[in-house]
Amino acid sequence: MNAYLEKVINDVRAKHGTEPEFVQTVEEVLSSLEPVIAKHPEYEKVDLLGRMVEPERMFTFRVVWCDDQGNWHTNRGWRCQFNGALGPYKGGLRFQKNVYEGIVKFLGFEQIFKNSLTGLPIGGGKGGSDFDPAGKSDAEVMRFCQSYMTALYRYIGPDVDVPAGDMGVGGREIGYLYGQYRRLKGVWENGVLTGKGQTYGGSVIRPEATGYGAVYYLTNVLKHEGDTIEGKTIAAAGFGNVTWGICKKAMQLGAKVITLSGPDGYVLDPEGVATEEKVDFLLTMRATDPMHVKPYADKFGVQFFPGEKPWGVKCDVVMPSAMQNDVKMEQAEKIAKCGAKYYIEVANMPTTNDALAFLREQKHMIVAPSKAVNAGGVGVSALEMAQNSERLVWTEDEVDAQLKKMMQNIHDNSAKAAEEYGLGYDLVAGGNIAGFLKVAQAMMEQGCF
């Protein structure tokens, strides 16, 4: 490895050894950049990579809230404004009990390159809290969100930092957050948050956008291989917004998702989540019991595998779409034998570095990285920002057409970058390189800000 790259990676390991997710994603991104750094010695001269792996700023704050029984609780909140070279910081908020500074930092770092790939003028950021909305009443969630926004509102704005939703933060939470922002600021800046309800500036198909975009990216991979999506079977994970969007778009295009998963195990539906009734039932499950996928098996009479993951099920396409590090080496070895040709990451960093390297070595498989595949979500969020700034409302067909074109450009630019640096059709390296080059050029032109 290039000496400069190795130094930066070792520095990150030394400084952030207690944040394994952040170290993992830095290693994965930087290891792809060796041919770029060799061609651009000016990056080492100004220590561009050393600057890029450190957030421009990061906030930690307490979030105090009262439950329905009158008991007070104190959680921790974070916002990482990682890199604003391309535009206002943009990235979601994650409310989950396992959130800590390292999770927020890793997600923010990934967001820099994901946002760059969209081609839209947005920088990278992320935030969250170790608060878990599961099992909380609407009133408790509202009080928490109001306290969270009271701590955050001074540091965000339509031209500063635009948070969105992520795991644990859906339309309900965004509504409570925006209501408190408006109460505190006394202004109608609906461009300060995305993922809003359509009654107050939200975009159509935003909940489905990440899943839709992932399927559109897949169609471009298939086209490159002289293949089509019609008739394909897809093994996916989770059953939240992302997987729901994958199921909907796959069904529209003639493919079918055959697995769903939850903390309790996974279901195998050979007929696919390929009817309106089945797709709509995912919404019912998520609203009533987001911790269990077994109700799907009970309702539709399909197999349920308690405590297991769906990796290894015979299929054409594997799309890990639940959470980070869901696919470790043990699962990767099963995937390599399941008959799938396409491994399309959807969740943020769903594959450990050793498992990803192993899958990339499989001659019969094409691997695509999450930062490219799941960029449709933030892409539609940026389109929501554009609608807000112009006081416009676009139709579903208009947003969907822009999303489809965006995902084609992301695929094509990733493939082109890999080809230009002599890496063939390496979508993982190509996505990292294409995302990095745009940010690097902006940083250099701004005096390496």
C-alpha angles and dihedrals in degrees: 000000000000109000094233093051091048091051093051093047091048091049090052091049090051096046099038105030091130090058103065096170092056093046090049096053093045090052092048094050099040094046088064093054101068096107090046094052090047089055095044111047089166088076091063092045091062094033091240094168092049088056094044096056093054119074116243086229139344130196127207118188142163121250114204120190141162125234126218092267092057095255118139124226133189121210131174123246132194140188120187115197093192108170130356100176093116101037144303114344110269130188144106137276117238120203109191134128093242094056116119136152094282093054091050091047094049092049091048092051092050089048093061093064096035091055092045090055092057089066090228125125099257132122127213128268142138140188145175150138141246088243114120114211092193111113094008122124121243089253092053092049090048093052091048093049091049091052092046092052092046087062095042108038097088091062102048137064142141091278097032113043129343115197123198138180129290134158109342092011115092136147093300094055094043089052093053091045093051093046090056092045090053091047092052099042099035091218137104100240097153090164090072094082133029130205089057126156115272091243091069108033106301123144127242117252093016093129090052096038100097092049093043091049092049091055091046089052089050091053089056092051089050091048090053088054094048090251136119134218096233111115095007120143117220129200108207134169135224124019103234130111095299097051090040089057091048090052093049097048094041089053091050091052097046101261129109137218109224102182136051127175143196138174088281097056138277140292127221116209109179090190090055136231084284109131130077090243093056095044091048091049089064088065091050092050093048092050096047106030117004092175099063132059095176093092087071090057091047094050098045100032098241133137121282122198109199118217094002136112123230095238110124098034111135109258145129099244132029115205113177101201108160117075147326120297093009091138114057127171093279091056093041091058090053092048091052088059100042096087097250118141097189127059107186115181113213109163118069107278095338092167128064114236095250092048092048092050090050093051092047088056092058106105093206096053136077114207125202124190127238096233088065100033098049097040091103091082096058089037091061089043088058089048087053089053089052092051091049093050092050096038090237135139116209124204124246091253091052094050093043092051091051091047092050092051092045092055091048090053092048091052094044094046091049092050091046093050092051091048093048091055094048097255100121118215095345105146094179095057092035093054092050093047096046092048093045098048095059093049092044093052091049091049092049093048090051094051094267090294 
